[in-house]
């Protein structure tokens, strides 16, 4: 399962902006992007040409709340 999560994240090294931007939520201002790795979602930001992965959460979780807590 770990390989199923890590492999798509490694692709972000070449294609940093390939993930979907978060829109329509209070996290929009932080420029988070997400990659769906069923049944998980990985959340990341691109800052100064570096990909920073913040969390990988199960799709059933309240990701907006958990991401807000992790950036405080």
N, C-alpha and C positions, 0 to 999 in steps of 0.2 A: 504494500500500500504506500509506503514511503516513496518508492521509486515513481509511483503514479502521480505523486504530488510534486516531487523534486524536478522531474523531467520538464514539465511545462514551465516551471519557474526558471530553469536554466535557459530556456528559449528567450526569456525576457532580456537576457544579456545582449542579444542581437536585435531584438524587436521590442524595445522598451515600451513603446506606445501601442502595442497590439492588444492590450487588455481594454476592457470597456470602462469608460469614465463613469464614476458614480454621479448620477444626476437626480434631481428632485428630492434631495434630502439635505439635512443640515451639514453634512460632511462635504458637500460640493465645493466649498471654499478652500478645502485642503488639497484639492486635486488628486484625490484617491482614484485609483483604477482597480479593476478586479479581473481575475481570471477564474473561470469556473472549471473546477477539477472534480467532477461529480463523485461523491456527494458533498464536496467541499467548495468553498470560495476562498481564494487567496487575495488579500488586499495589499496594494503596494502604491508607492509614490515614486516618481522620477525626480530626483533633486541633483542638480549639477552633474547630469549625465550618469548618475548612479541610480540603480534600482534598489529601493529599500522596501523589503517585504515586512509588513507590520503584523499581520495575523493570517492564519488559515483557519477558517471556521466551518463547522457543519452548516449546510444550507438552512437547517431548521432554526438556527440561532438568531437572536435579535442583533444583527451585525452592526447596525447604526449605533446602538447603545454601547456595545463592546468596543468599537473603534474609538468612540469619543473618550471612553475611559482610558484607552491605551495611549492617547496622544496628550493627555493632561500632564 
